[in-house]
Amino acid sequence: MRVLDGGLVTTVQDTGRYGHYHIGMPPSGAMDQFAHTVGNWLVGNDDSDATLEMTYMGADVEFEDDAVFAVTGADMDPSLEDEPVPTWTAVRAEAGDTLSFEFATEGARSYLAVAGGIDVEPVMESRSTYTLIGIGGHEGRSLEEGDELPIGEAAADADEMVGTSIGEESRPDYSTTEINVVMGLCDYRLTDEGRRRFLDADWTVSDEADRVGYRFEGPDITDMFEEREQPFGAGPDVTNVVDLGYPVGSIQMAGQPIILMRDAVTGGGYVTVGTVVSPERDALAQCRTHNTVDFNAVDVEEALEIRRERDDLLEEIRGSL
Amino acid sequence: MSDRTIARQELPSPRYEYGGDDWVFVELDEAMSFDANFKAQAITQEIRRNSLEGLIEVAPSNASYLIQFDPSVLHPDELIDELKSLEDETDVSEYQWEARVFDVPVFYDDPWTHETVMDFRERHQDPDSTDLEYSAEINGFDSVEAFIDHHSGAPHMVTMIGFVPGLPFCFQMVPRDEQIEVPKYEQPRTATPSRAIGFGGAFTAIYPVPGAGGYQLYGRTPVEVLDVDQELSGFEESMVLPNPGDILNFRRIDREEYDAIREAVEDGTYQYNYDRVEFEPQAFFEDPRGYNEQLLEVLD
């Protein structure tokens, strides 16, 4: 497959690179795992096959061989040879066909799954691109005009998938305004009043929102914290802690809240106050700059139930294909 | 001074915290100490050995540790119960490990970090001084020279790797009242040169790649701590040079030596000066100065 235009930020991603967090290596991988997984299933791939993740403005690609593909996630008005193609649907392309995308009209990230997967060389058992240190994907970077991407061997039944579609009722709604979080980590640093204000406030996604993290704008956070004599090694600011590990999905308070995404910095010295429930990290990945959300506190059992419901939905979709 | 010891820290009860549905964070202490760090290292090594089904990531940090797991296989409360029993069984004075002692040449007050420091003065607590001048002053040193002598005068233990791949956080192996402590920049910088030596809280960091950063900048090392392609000598087993528990000795060098070492690194001919030792916490706690001298003999 040949890249005719890289779009805004387009990278090769899969389910992620695991087992290296202790050396400071975040998982990377598709920011919206649900859309990535369903896209793969639609074309007969495994969920671990690599897809293209496109951000806000999609890429233009040319198929060099006949292919079966599916577009999931944000709607970027895809068209094949200038004919609109349905999203969340397996579609056939012929050798030489051009697939083009526009600006996202809903959501932020669109996924292009091709039968056989984007077959770049895995690095540490993953094809995911991690641009900070330039590993994975295609040369460790976002795609540019002229890049050639190898496609793996399609599953025997890929052709039979053409026309298969995910029902409207199973497609996620990208107008989320409420994000469920489990408060915790170092939230003991918040005053009761500070916690209430954090949860009551509307938070707007700033333009510093990328694969590393989403910075939010909202009320001043500094007076949400308990004054204390800072422990040895933490540093003098009320939001400083002795440098510690940050979970993917955690909310760190560095001037403003930052939610760490799949290219997270793995640790640091700012206080963390909670963690977004895992399926809702997918929802956040589709949340656009200037969108406003509020955080809803749930306990761990509710969080596990939200995850089970998502797993059940995926099972149902897999069963229907 | 030679009779000084590392005071043992009584650790509070750990805090076990859920990180959403798929992480558990355990804070052993709010304050930094060797006791807290050694305990984090010991417990995380033990949990790796137990190879509990459903574990995804096990990451020790300075005074805490972090675990990711698959909740469809392992319930967070089951994991926490396991961690609590490991916590009860772990005695850091009995814990010892094979550490590598590395010679890390540092060109203090180098022109590259100096330029960065001057570019971001408005984000600093004291825009009229340099990071070295400011850090020397607030830690009660008479001069930058005396401050550098102190920073390079005793080895540092790697207590955490993170932020970005391969970035070591290092804690100087001296009693607490000899530890340097400095704040981070009031607003993080958007740029830091690669291989910069920074300091924040009570930790030295070596920045493996250029990028954002909030630590005070003191110098630059010509050697790499991250080699993604694993082509350089010393990176055969991992793309990251030091591990937690390894010991770095920052050795002051001048421009000439910096350039010579940098050339060797770029040629691929540089060989790290390092050796392995069996690190015994108890012996270190009792006589840090004498023990450090003994450790550094392996570099001769």
Boltz contact constraints between the chains, C-beta under 6 A:
constraints:
  - contact:
      token1: [A, 18]
      token2: [B, 56]
      max_distance: 6.0
  - contact:
      token1: [A, 21]
      token2: [B, 57]
      max_distance: 6.0
  - contact:
      token1: [A, 21]
      token2: [B, 59]
      max_distance: 6.0
  - contact:
      token1: [A, 22]
      token2: [B, 59]
      max_distance: 6.0
  - contact:
      token1: [A, 23]
      token2: [B, 161]
      max_distance: 6.0
  - contact:
      token1: [A, 23]
      token2: [B, 165]
      max_distance: 6.0
  - contact:
      token1: [A, 23]
      token2: [B, 240]
      max_distance: 6.0
  - contact:
      token1: [A, 24]
      token2: [B, 161]
      max_distance: 6.0
  - contact:
      token1: [A, 24]
      token2: [B, 162]
      max_distance: 6.0
  - contact:
      token1: [A, 24]
      token2: [B, 164]
      max_distance: 6.0
  - contact:
      token1: [A, 24]
      token2: [B, 165]
      max_distance: 6.0
  - contact:
      token1: [A, 24]
      token2: [B, 167]
      max_distance: 6.0
  - contact:
      token1: [A, 25]
      token2: [B, 165]
      max_distance: 6.0
  - contact:
      token1: [A, 133]
      token2: [B, 165]
      max_distance: 6.0
  - contact:
      token1: [A, 133]
      token2: [B, 228]
      max_distance: 6.0
  - contact:
      token1: [A, 135]
      token2: [B, 228]
      max_distance: 6.0
  - contact:
      token1: [A, 182]
      token2: [B, 18]
      max_distance: 6.0
  - contact:
      token1: [A, 182]
      token2: [B, 20]
      max_distance: 6.0
  - contact:
      token1: [A, 184]
      token2: [B, 17]
      max_distance: 6.0
  - contact:
      token1: [A, 184]
      token2: [B, 18]
      max_distance: 6.0
  - contact:
      token1: [A, 185]
      token2: [B, 17]
      max_distance: 6.0
  - contact:
      token1: [A, 185]
      token2: [B, 25]
      max_distance: 6.0
  - contact:
      token1: [A, 231]
      token2: [B, 30]
      max_distance: 6.0
  - contact:
      token1: [A, 231]
      token2: [B, 31]
      max_distance: 6.0
  - contact:
      token1: [A, 232]
      token2: [B, 31]
      max_distance: 6.0
  - contact:
      token1: [A, 232]
      token2: [B, 32]
      max_distance: 6.0
  - contact:
      token1: [A, 233]
      token2: [B, 32]
      max_distance: 6.0
  - contact:
      token1: [A, 233]
      token2: [B, 201]
      max_distance: 6.0
  - contact:
      token1: [A, 233]
      token2: [B, 202]
      max_distance: 6.0
  - contact:
      token1: [A, 234]
      token2: [B, 201]
      max_distance: 6.0
  - contact:
      token1: [A, 235]
      token2: [B, 183]
      max_distance: 6.0
  - contact:
      token1: [A, 235]
      token2: [B, 184]
      max_distance: 6.0
  - contact:
      token1: [A, 235]
      token2: [B, 201]
      max_distance: 6.0
  - contact:
      token1: [A, 236]
      token2: [B, 183]
      max_distance: 6.0
  - contact:
      token1: [A, 242]
      token2: [B, 32]
      max_distance: 6.0
  - contact:
      token1: [A, 242]
      token2: [B, 62]
      max_distance: 6.0
  - contact:
      token1: [A, 242]
      token2: [B, 63]
      max_distance: 6.0
  - contact:
      token1: [A, 243]
      token2: [B, 62]
      max_distance: 6.0
  - contact:
      token1: [A, 243]
      token2: [B, 169]
      max_distance: 6.0
  - contact:
      token1: [A, 244]
      token2: [B, 61]
      max_distance: 6.0
  - contact:
      token1: [A, 244]
      token2: [B, 64]
      max_distance: 6.0
  - contact:
      token1: [A, 245]
      token2: [B, 59]
      max_distance: 6.0
  - contact:
      token1: [A, 245]
      token2: [B, 61]
      max_distance: 6.0
  - contact:
      token1: [A, 245]
      token2: [B, 66]
      max_distance: 6.0
  - contact:
      token1: [A, 247]
      token2: [B, 19]
      max_distance: 6.0
  - contact:
      token1: [A, 247]
      token2: [B, 23]
      max_distance: 6.0
  - contact:
      token1: [A, 249]
      token2: [B, 20]
      max_distance: 6.0
  - contact:
      token1: [A, 265]
      token2: [B, 163]
      max_distance: 6.0
  - contact:
      token1: [A, 266]
      token2: [B, 162]
      max_distance: 6.0
  - contact:
      token1: [A, 267]
      token2: [B, 61]
      max_distance: 6.0
  - contact:
      token1: [A, 267]
      token2: [B, 162]
      max_distance: 6.0
  - contact:
      token1: [A, 267]
      token2: [B, 163]
      max_distance: 6.0
  - contact:
      token1: [A, 268]
      token2: [B, 163]
      max_distance: 6.0
  - contact:
      token1: [A, 269]
      token2: [B, 201]
      max_distance: 6.0
  - contact:
      token1: [A, 275]
      token2: [B, 19]
      max_distance: 6.0
  - contact:
      token1: [A, 275]
      token2: [B, 20]
      max_distance: 6.0
  - contact:
      token1: [A, 277]
      token2: [B, 20]
      max_distance: 6.0
  - contact:
      token1: [A, 277]
      token2: [B, 21]
      max_distance: 6.0
  - contact:
      token1: [A, 278]
      token2: [B, 20]
      max_distance: 6.0
  - contact:
      token1: [A, 278]
      token2: [B, 21]
      max_distance: 6.0
  - contact:
      token1: [A, 278]
      token2: [B, 22]
      max_distance: 6.0
  - contact:
      token1: [A, 300]
      token2: [B, 18]
      max_distance: 6.0
  - contact:
      token1: [A, 303]
      token2: [B, 20]
      max_distance: 6.0
  - contact:
      token1: [A, 303]
      token2: [B, 21]
      max_distance: 6.0
  - contact:
      token1: [A, 304]
      token2: [B, 21]
      max_distance: 6.0
  - contact:
      token1: [A, 304]
      token2: [B, 71]
      max_distance: 6.0
  - contact:
      token1: [A, 307]
      token2: [B, 21]
      max_distance: 6.0
